[in-house]
Amino acid sequence: MRRLRRSESLRALVRETSIEPGDLIYPLFICPGEGVRREIGSMPGVFNVSVDEAVRQAEVAASLGVGGLLLFGLPESKDERGSGAWAEDGIVQQGLRALKQSSASQKLVLIGDVCLCEYTSHGHCGLIAKNGEEWTVQNDPTLELLGKTAVSQARAGADVVAPSDMMDGRVAAIRGALDEAGCVDTPILSYASKFASAFYGPFREAADSAPQFGDRRSYQMDGANLREAMREIDLDLAEGADMILMKPAMPYLDVVHAARQRVGVPMGAYQVSGEYSMLQAAFARGWLDRDRAILESLLGMRRAGADFIVTYFALEAARLLG
């Protein structure tokens, strides 16, 4: 076997899996203001950015050949219903309009995250109601609001909408709302397999979306369940999802691989905040070779079956690949 490993040119010739900048999606956290570029404490190198700074980031991403952006919003105010998620002047909607007017938009796929958690005062992904002494998330009443959010983002310029809430039936509700609004060509990238994971911790600082009570295990998936993940994927595709996203990535590569063996639709993996922050901590201590570890972590997701990867390393990895 060593004969084909003797030189870089030989290794490149027989390499089975590759990764390119166009396979990468860069998340952006858009906040109010102007000239804002505020680093997130638990995610070195990742920032909350105002709309004007988001446009600058998009131009950098486009120049590096990155495939697209995934937009999250930090609204000026929150309420119990999360009304900022579908407001015409919502922060993501403002960002989408500005990005669509920039030259970078011609080279980037703009994806809107469809969820309520960043916009609700209680931090949950759906409406809540009191059941006896406990507050619970209300699945069905939330679906209409997710549909309104998707339509609002599509009208503002989103090329793709990506529901991450994990309410049952949300893909069908969003597809119906999009079609009724005349957005029939807007595809849905469903977080079909999203697990209730400890690896989301830094994201909740970035998006200011930590639940104010309880947790999300009643609607996000149990990390022990591979077969259930396949059922979730089947249901979302039956409801009209065009693409699927697996989250987290590294601790769930078996799920990514199983999904790739099962379905033929385009599929992504999300290298989530905890995965990013662990690597950054190791880099800061000199425990890992930064460049090699970044690319190896992403290559593992591609090898497992991901067609594209959402990662906070997108810009850095694109530079390394270029």
TORBA-220844 format. One line per 2 residues: number of its first residue (from 1); for each residue x, y, z of N, C-alpha, C. Coordinates in steps of 0.02 Angstrom, whole numbers, plus 50000, padded with zeros to 5 digits. Each point is the difference from the previous one (the first is absolute). Example, Ala and Ser with C-alpha at 12.3 -4.5 7.8 and 13.67 -1.06 7.14 Angstrom:
! TORBA-220844
1) 50660 49716 50390 49955 50059 50000 50045 50060 50000; 49982 50053 49964 50042 50059 50003 49961 50055 50037
***
This chain:
! TORBA-220844
1) 50041 49939 50000 49959 50061 50000 50043 50064 50000; 50060 49994 50027 50042 50060 50005 50022 50027 49933
3) 49997 49959 49947 50023 50023 49934 49961 50061 49976; 49936 50001 50017 49958 50056 49977 49999 50058 50050
5) 50043 49996 50051 50002 50054 50050 50067 50037 50000; 50042 49985 49951 50069 50024 50001 50007 50075 49992
7) 49955 50032 49964 50006 50071 49986 49932 50033 50002; 50000 50066 50008 49937 50037 50002 49962 49993 49934
9) 50035 49999 49944 49966 49993 49936 49966 49933 49993; 50032 49946 50024 49968 49934 49999 49941 49997 50047
11) 50009 50029 50060 49945 49999 50048 49940 50038 49972; 50014 50057 49967 49945 50039 49970 49965 49962 49944
13) 50039 49963 49962 49971 49963 49943 49950 49948 50023; 50013 49966 50056 49957 49945 50022 49953 50021 50057
15) 49998 50064 50016 49958 50023 50055 49926 49989 49984; 49964 49970 50046 49930 49981 49988 49950 50055 50016
17) 50017 50043 50047 49953 50052 50023 50034 50067 49997; 49965 50050 49977 50029 50067 49995 49951 50051 50030
19) 50026 50058 50014 49958 50055 50025 50023 50064 49966; 49951 50041 49982 50014 50063 49965 49965 50057 50038
21) 50023 50062 49990 49967 50056 50033 49925 50003 49987; 49979 49981 49939 49930 50002 49983 49957 49951 50038
23) 50031 49954 50037 49963 49952 50041 49984 50028 50069; 50023 50061 50015 49996 50027 50068 49948 50055 50005
25) 49963 50000 50055 49951 50052 50016 50022 50035 50064; 50001 50066 49999 50024 50039 50057 49942 50031 50038
27) 49992 49986 50064 49946 50030 50040 50016 50073 50017; 49950 50043 49998 50006 50070 50020 49947 50016 50053
29) 50021 50035 50053 49954 50022 50053 49991 50076 49992; 49942 50020 49976 49988 50070 49983 49964 50035 50058
31) 50027 50058 50019 49972 50037 50056 49986 50072 49980; 49961 50037 50040 49985 50070 49984 50062 50044 50006
33) 49996 50058 49969 50054 50049 50005 50036 50010 49935; 50055 50036 50005 50042 50014 49942 50073 49996 50022
35) 50040 49968 49959 50070 49992 50017 50013 49953 50058; 49953 49956 50014 50006 49955 50058 50036 49936 49978
37) 50052 49983 50036 50036 49937 49990 50024 49977 50068; 49957 49964 50036 50010 49982 50070 50016 49926 50006
39) 50060 49985 50023 50022 49930 50004 49961 49963 50054; 49984 49937 49985 49963 49957 50046 50050 49965 50046
41) 49993 50009 50065 50050 49978 50047 50018 49926 49995; 49951 49957 49991 50012 49928 49998 50017 49974 49930
43) 50001 50046 49950 50014 49980 49932 50051 50048 49969; 50063 49994 50018 50051 50046 49973 49999 50002 49924
45) 50001 50061 49973 50000 50008 49928 49931 50004 49969; 49947 49993 50041 49931 50006 49975 49969 50062 50033
47) 49961 50038 49961 49976 50065 50022 49925 50008 49990; 49969 50039 50044 49935 50030 49985 50014 50061 49957
49) 49967 50006 49942 50015 50054 49954 49936 50037 49980; 50006 50065 49991 49945 50040 49974 49993 49987 49925
51) 49947 50025 49971 49985 49985 49929 50057 50023 49955; 50028 50060 50012 50054 50023 49957 50062 49956 50005
53) 50014 49976 50060 50057 49955 50009 49985 49932 49969; 49937 49978 50003 49982 49937 49968 50012 50002 49925
55) 49986 50058 49969 50014 50007 49928 50075 49995 49987; 50040 50029 50042 50073 49994 49992 50023 49928 50007
57) 49972 49965 50049 50017 49929 50010 49980 49959 49939; 49942 50016 49972 49976 49965 49941 50047 50009 49941
59) 50025 50061 49993 50047 50013 49945 50064 49960 50008; 50024 49993 50062 50058 49958 50013 49985 49928 49983
61) 49942 49975 50023 49981 49931 49987 49996 49987 49925; 49969 50046 49964 49993 49991 49927 50069 49999 49966
63) 50045 50043 50023 50066 50003 49969 50040 49936 50011; 49984 49964 50054 50034 49937 50016 49967 49940 49968
65) 49942 50010 49967 49965 49945 49968 49956 49960 50045; 49985 50026 50061 49955 49965 50046 49931 49993 49967
67) 49965 49945 50016 49938 49985 49966 49941 50042 50021; 49996 50020 50063 49941 50037 50022 50006 50024 50072
69) 49947 50034 50022 49995 50026 50068 49936 49975 50032; 50003 49985 50064 49941 49981 50040 49989 50056 50050
71) 49943 50034 49996 49988 50061 50039 49958 49987 50062; 50026 50024 50057 49964 50000 50063 49992 50073 50022
73) 49947 50014 50038 49987 50069 50020 49997 50010 50075; 50025 50057 50022 49994 50023 50069 49958 50063 50000
75) 49936 49995 50016 49955 50057 49994 50013 50051 50056; 49975 50061 49989 50005 50052 50051 49958 49983 50061
77) 49943 49968 49989 49957 49982 50056 49968 49932 49986; 49976 49968 50053 49970 49933 49994 49931 50002 50032
79) 49958 49954 49980 49935 49993 50033 49982 49926 50004; 49944 49986 50031 49983 49930 50013 49986 49960 49937
81) 49978 50035 49946 49984 49966 49937 50058 49999 49951; 50053 50037 50014 50056 50003 49953 49984 50037 49936
83) 49962 50054 50006 49974 50034 49940 50055 50031 49957; 50059 50011 50028 50055 50026 49961 50023 49952 49946
85) 49982 49936 50006 50022 49950 49951 49969 50012 49932; 49939 50025 49997 49966 50009 49936 49985 50074 49984
87) 50026 50045 50040 49988 50072 49987 50033 50020 49935; 49966 50042 49963 50027 50024 49936 50066 50038 50010
89) 50005 50034 50057 50062 50036 50015 50042 49962 50052; 49991 49934 50004 50039 49959 50045 50074 50002 49982
91) 50042 49982 50047 50072 50008 49989 50026 49955 49944; 49975 49938 49995 50021 49957 49945 49974 50025 49934
93) 49938 50025 50000 49971 50027 49939 50040 50061 49976; 50021 50043 50047 50043 50056 49981 50066 49975 49970
95) 50029 49949 50032 50062 49973 49975 49993 49970 49931; 49946 49964 49989 49989 49969 49934 49994 50052 49946
97) 49963 50054 50013 49991 50052 49948 50067 50034 49984; 50039 50013 50052 50065 50032 49989 50047 49953 49962
99) 49999 49938 50018 50044 49952 49967 49980 49990 49927; 49935 50000 49987 49977 49992 49931 50021 50057 49956
101) 50011 50058 50029 50020 50059 49961 50076 50003 49990; 50037 49955 50033 50072 50001 49994 50022 49954 49944
103) 50060 50012 49974 50026 49958 49946 50013 49929 50024; 50012 49992 50065 50015 49933 50027 49941 49952 49992
105) 49939 50027 49998 49941 49956 49998 49997 49959 49936; 50034 50022 49947 50000 49963 49938 50040 49935 50006
107) 50044 49997 50049 50043 49941 50008 49983 49958 50061; 49953 50023 50041 49985 49965 50063 49927 49979 50002
109) 49987 49942 50029 49932 49978 50016 49983 50029 50069; 49946 50038 50004 49980 50030 50064 49945 49957 50031
111) 50015 49975 50060 49955 49954 50034 49975 50033 50064; 49935 50001 50010 49971 50028 50060 49982 49945 50050
113) 50025 50006 50061 49981 49953 50052 49929 50016 50023; 49956 49951 49997 49930 50009 50019 49989 49968 50068
115) 49996 50042 50051 49987 49977 50068 49978 50060 50041; 49972 49988 50059 49977 50055 50042 50044 50013 50060
117) 50048 49954 50014 50035 50004 50064 50040 50064 50009; 50026 50028 49946 50039 50062 50007 49955 50060 50013
119) 49935 49993 49989 49953 50056 50003 49951 49996 50057; 49996 49943 50035 49952 49993 50055 50033 50020 50065
121) 49960 50030 50044 50026 50022 50065 50017 49940 50044; 49970 49942 49986 50013 49940 50040 50053 49955 49970
123) 50022 50013 49938 50055 49964 49971 49983 49932 49970; 49936 49982 49999 49981 49936 49969 49984 50010 49926
125) 49999 49944 49963 49993 50002 49928 49927 50005 49976; 49953 50002 50047 49930 50004 49982 49961 50037 50053
127) 49935 50007 49988 49956 50032 50050 49996 49956 50062; 49987 50032 50057 49995 49962 50062 49933 50013 50033
129) 49978 49952 50040 49938 50007 50038 50010 49962 50066; 49963 50020 50051 50006 49968 50065 49954 49939 50003
131) 50030 49944 50019 49963 49937 50008 50006 49980 50073; 49949 50018 50039 50005 49990 50072 50051 50048 50029
133) 50052 49973 50030 50053 50042 50029 50059 50010 49952; 49998 49966 49942 50058 50002 49955 49983 50037 49935
135) 50051 50035 49974 49995 50029 49934 50023 49949 49948; 49962 49993 49946 50018 49953 49947 49998 50034 49932
137) 50039 49975 49954 50002 50027 49932 49941 49972 49961; 49965 50043 49965 49940 49982 49962 50018 49989 49927
139) 50002 49938 49979 50022 49983 49932 49956 50031 49946; 49937 49981 49998 49958 50018 49943 49988 50075 49992
141) 49987 50037 50055 49991 50072 49991 50063 50036 49975; 50058 49969 50008 50062 50030 49977 50008 49997 49925
143) 49969 49951 49967 50012 49987 49929 49983 50060 49956; 49944 50034 50016 49981 50058 49959 50053 50055 50004
145) 50030 50009 50059 50050 50052 50008 50064 49983 49964; 50017 49936 49998 50059 49979 49961 49989 50012 49926
147) 49939 49986 49977 49983 50014 49930 50006 50074 49984; 49975 50043 50045 50005 50072 49990 50073 50023 49998
149) 50041 49969 50042 50071 50018 50002 50034 49982 49934; 49986 49939 49976 50030 49978 49937 49980 50044 49942
151) 49936 50019 49996 49976 50043 49946 50033 50068 50004; 50005 50028 50061 50031 50065 50009 50073 49999 49978
153) 50036 49947 50016 50070 49995 49979 50006 49991 49924; 49957 49959 49972 50003 49990 49927 49986 50065 49963
155) 49952 50039 50023 49984 50064 49968 50057 50050 50009; 50038 49993 50054 50056 50046 50013 50062 49981 49959
157) 50000 49940 49971 50056 49981 49958 50034 49935 50016; 49975 49961 50048 50031 49936 50015 49994 49953 49940
159) 50056 49970 49981 49998 49951 49947 49974 49933 50025; 50010 49987 50064 49980 49937 50032 49976 50017 50070
161) 49949 49965 50024 49979 50007 50070 50016 49934 50036; 50023 50006 50063 50024 49942 50036 49968 49995 50069
163) 49944 49964 50006 49968 49992 50066 50042 49958 50048; 50015 50028 50058 50041 49966 50050 49964 49987 50065
165) 49935 50013 50001 49961 49999 50062 49984 49931 50026; 49993 49952 49955 49983 49930 50015 49928 49990 50024
167) 49954 50045 49981 49929 49986 50011 49977 49948 49950; 49958 49954 50021 49972 49951 49954 49956 50034 49949
169) 50008 49983 49936 49958 50026 49947 50021 50068 49974; 50059 50025 50021 50017 50068 49980 50018 50005 49927
171) 50029 49948 49971 50019 50005 49929 49937 50006 49956; 49949 49960 50015 49938 50005 49961 49968 50068 50008
173) 50001 50027 50062 49970 50066 50012 50038 50054 49963; 50066 49996 49999 50041 50050 49966 49992 49995 49925
175) 49999 49938 49974 49991 49991 49928 49932 50028 49978; 49949 49988 50040 49934 50026 49983 49998 50076 50002
177) 50032 50029 50051 50001 50073 50005 50039 50032 49943; 50057 49971 49983 50040 50026 49945 49962 49997 49933
179) 49969 49943 49987 49963 49992 49937 49942 50049 49996; 49964 50007 50056 49943 50045 50001 50021 50073 49988
181) 50060 50017 50024 50025 50068 49992 50034 50011 49932; 50001 49949 49958 50031 50007 49934 50075 49987 50000
183) 50027 49975 50056 50072 49985 50004 50012 49926 49985; 49973 49978 49944 50001 49928 49984 50070 49975 49984
185) 50045 50045 49981 50067 49979 49981 50049 50003 50059; 49978 50019 50059 50044 50003 50058 50008 49931 50030
187) 50060 49972 50000 50010 49933 50028 50004 50001 50076; 49986 49943 50030 50004 49991 50073 50058 49954 50017
189) 50046 50026 50040 50054 49960 50029 49979 49984 50071; 49977 49940 50011 49974 49982 50066 50055 49972 50045
191) 50002 50026 50061 50040 49968 50052 49964 49935 50019; 50004 49951 49956 49959 49940 50008 50023 49959 50060
193) 50064 50002 50014 50028 49961 50056 50038 50047 50045; 49964 50029 50049 50031 50048 50047 49992 49972 50070
195) 50056 49986 50031 49999 49967 50065 50004 50051 50056; 49970 49984 50057 50005 50041 50061 50069 49989 50028
197) 50046 50045 49983 50071 49988 50011 50032 50050 50048; 50049 49977 50038 50039 50044 50043 50047 50043 49959
199) 50010 49983 49936 50048 50036 49958 49973 50066 49973; 49939 50019 50018 49972 50063 49977 50015 50058 50048
201) 50033 49986 50056 50008 50051 50052 50026 50067 49976; 50056 50004 49964 50025 50066 49979 49953 50037 49953
203) 49962 49963 49959 49953 50032 49954 49949 50041 50039; 49979 49975 50059 49948 50035 50037 50025 50066 50028
205) 50065 50006 50009 50029 50066 50015 49999 50043 49937; 50020 49970 49944 50005 50038 49937 49932 50028 49979
207) 49948 49959 50006 49933 50020 49977 49954 50023 50057; 50027 50001 50061 49959 50020 50058 49934 49962 50001
209) 50005 49933 49995 49940 49959 49991 49993 49944 50052; 50033 50006 50057 49993 49948 50051 49930 49999 50028
211) 49969 49940 50008 49934 49997 50030 49999 50028 50071; 49948 50038 50016 49995 50029 50067 49973 49951 50051
213) 49976 49944 49978 49978 49946 50045 50004 49935 49962; 50011 49945 50036 50001 49934 49969 50054 49993 49948
215) 49988 49956 49952 50047 49989 49945 49960 49982 49937; 50035 49977 49949 49967 49988 49935 49993 49926 49984
217) 50008 49958 50051 50000 49928 49986 49931 49972 49983; 49947 50039 50012 49933 49976 49982 49986 50008 49926
219) 50042 50039 49964 49988 50007 49928 50062 49988 49958; 50060 50007 50028 50060 49978 49963 50014 49927 50016
221) 50039 49968 49957 50007 49927 50003 50045 49976 50056; 49985 49941 50025 50042 49965 50048 50063 49975 49964
223) 50059 50017 50026 50062 49981 49968 50013 49926 49995; 49960 49960 50034 50010 49927 49998 49966 49967 49940
225) 49959 50038 49961 49954 49968 49954 50018 50011 49926; 50032 49950 49971 50016 50002 49929 49940 49985 49957
227) 49962 49949 50018 49941 49982 49958 49949 50056 50000; 49991 50034 50056 49954 50056 50002 50022 50056 49953
229) 50066 50010 49995 50026 50051 49954 49979 49984 49928; 50002 49937 49982 49980 49981 49932 49925 50013 49989
231) 49960 49989 50052 49928 50014 49994 49988 50075 49992; 50038 50040 50037 49994 50073 49993 50016 50022 49929
233) 50052 49972 49972 50021 50017 49932 49945 49980 49950; 49975 49939 50007 49947 49977 49955 49939 50046 50003
235) 49980 50020 50060 49942 50043 50008 50011 50068 49968; 50058 50030 50012 50013 50066 49972 50002 49999 49924
237) 50029 49948 49972 50000 49994 49927 49930 49990 49972; 49960 49960 50035 49931 49990 49978 49960 50064 50003
239) 50018 50045 50047 49964 50063 50007 50024 50053 49951; 50055 49988 49965 50021 50047 49948 50068 50030 50008
241) 50042 49974 50046 50068 50027 50006 50039 49984 49936; 50040 50047 49978 50041 49992 49941 50070 49976 50017
243) 50024 50019 50060 50066 49981 50024 49994 49987 50075; 50049 49966 50028 49999 49987 50072 50067 50020 50031
245) 49998 50016 50064 50059 50020 50037 50004 49959 50064; 50060 49975 50015 50012 49959 50058 50037 50041 50052
247) 49978 49998 50063 50028 50043 50052 49995 49967 50068; 50056 49997 50039 50069 50018 49983 50030 49952 49949
249) 50065 50012 49984 50033 49959 49949 50046 49949 50031; 50054 50022 50030 50053 49953 50022 49976 49945 50047
251) 49959 50015 50052 49979 49945 50043 49947 49955 49969; 49976 50019 49940 49945 49963 49968 50017 49981 49928
253) 50063 49986 49986 50019 49981 49932 49968 49935 49978; 49984 49956 50048 49964 49938 49981 49931 50017 49973
255) 49969 50052 50027 49934 50021 49975 50006 50030 49930; 50051 50041 49990 50013 50028 49934 50009 49944 49949
257) 50040 49950 50018 50014 49945 49954 49936 49959 49986; 49963 49986 50052 49938 49961 49991 49950 50037 49955
259) 49996 50066 50009 49955 50039 49959 50022 50000 49927; 50066 50005 49990 50026 50000 49931 49984 49934 49965
261) 50003 49944 50037 49984 49935 49971 49925 49994 49985; 49960 50040 50035 49927 49991 49996 49968 50045 49947
263) 50024 50062 49993 49966 50048 49956 50049 50031 49950; 49974 50024 49945 50041 50028 49948 49996 50075 49993
265) 49964 50034 50046 49994 50072 49995 50064 50033 50025; 50013 50063 49980 50058 50036 50027 49997 50003 50076
267) 50058 49990 50031 50001 49995 50073 50061 50038 50028; 49988 50037 50053 50054 50036 50033 50010 49976 50071
269) 50058 50018 50028 50015 49988 50071 50019 50067 50031; 49979 50011 50061 50013 50063 50035 50053 49987 50054
271) 50060 50026 49989 50053 49997 50051 49983 50054 50052; 49968 49980 50054 49968 50049 50044 50050 50035 50046
273) 49974 50048 50037 50041 50045 50040 50046 49963 50049; 49974 49948 50033 50041 49963 50047 50058 49965 49967
275) 49990 49974 49941 50054 49969 49962 50053 50051 49983; 49978 50059 49978 50045 50054 49982 50040 50023 50062
277) 49964 50011 50056 50033 50026 50059 50050 49951 50030; 49985 49936 49997 50048 49950 50025 50065 50003 49960
279) 49994 50004 49935 50059 50004 49958 50039 50065 50014; 49964 50055 50007 50033 50063 50014 50038 49997 50067
281) 49971 49968 50049 50033 49993 50065 50065 49959 49993; 49997 49947 49960 50059 49959 49989 50054 50038 49962
283) 49978 50041 49951 50049 50040 49962 50035 50050 50046; 49961 50032 50044 50027 50051 50044 50054 49971 50047
285) 49994 49936 50015 50047 49967 50045 50057 49964 49962; 49997 50004 49935 50052 49968 49960 49994 49924 49998
287) 49942 49974 50014 49991 49927 50003 49987 49969 49932; 49978 50039 49952 49985 49974 49933 50030 50047 49948
289) 50019 49972 49943 50020 50039 49943 49938 50032 49969; 49996 50066 50003 49938 50035 49981 49977 49984 49929
291) 50043 50012 49952 49979 49993 49930 49979 49928 49985; 50040 49952 50021 49984 49930 49986 49937 49978 50035
293) 49990 50020 50062 49942 49978 50038 49936 50029 49971; 50001 50063 49978 49941 50031 49970 49979 49960 49939
295) 50046 49989 49954 49983 49966 49938 49983 49927 50012; 50034 49967 50047 49984 49929 50014 49930 49993 50029
297) 49981 50047 50044 49933 49996 50030 49946 50006 49946; 50011 50045 49952 49952 50010 49946 50000 49942 49950
299) 50059 49974 49986 50005 49944 49954 49963 49938 50027; 50003 49990 50066 49964 49944 50030 49925 50004 49988
301) 49973 50061 50000 49928 50009 49988 49983 49987 49927; 50045 50022 49955 49990 49985 49929 50004 49925 49988
303) 50048 49967 50030 50009 49928 49990 49939 49962 50027; 49970 50024 50054 49940 49967 50027 49940 50006 49954
305) 50002 50051 49955 49945 50006 49952 49971 50069 49990; 50026 50051 50038 49972 50067 49993 50021 50031 49933
307) 49952 50029 49964 50015 50035 49938 50028 50070 50015; 49977 50030 50054 50023 50067 50019 50002 50003 50077
309) 50037 50049 50026 50012 50004 50071 49989 50072 50024; 49958 50008 50051 49993 50064 50034 50054 50002 50054
311) 50044 50050 49997 50055 50002 50048 50024 50071 50012; 50017 50015 50062 50029 50065 50018 50072 50006 49975
313) 50029 49945 49977 50066 50001 49971 49998 50013 49924; 49942 50016 49973 49993 50003 49927 50051 50046 49967
315) 50007 50061 50026 50046 50048 49969 50073 49976 50007; 50017 49976 50059 50068 49977 50010 50015 49939 49958
317) 49953 49954 49998 50010 49939 49960 50005 50017 49926; 49960 50047 49977 50002 50020 49930 50069 50028 49982
319) 50028 50039 50046 50068 50028 49987 50051 49942 49996; 49994 49952 50045 50046 49944 49999 49993 49959 49935
321) 49938 49990 49979 49989 49961 49939 50021 50038 49938; 49995 50067 50004 50020 50040 49942 50075 50002 49990
***
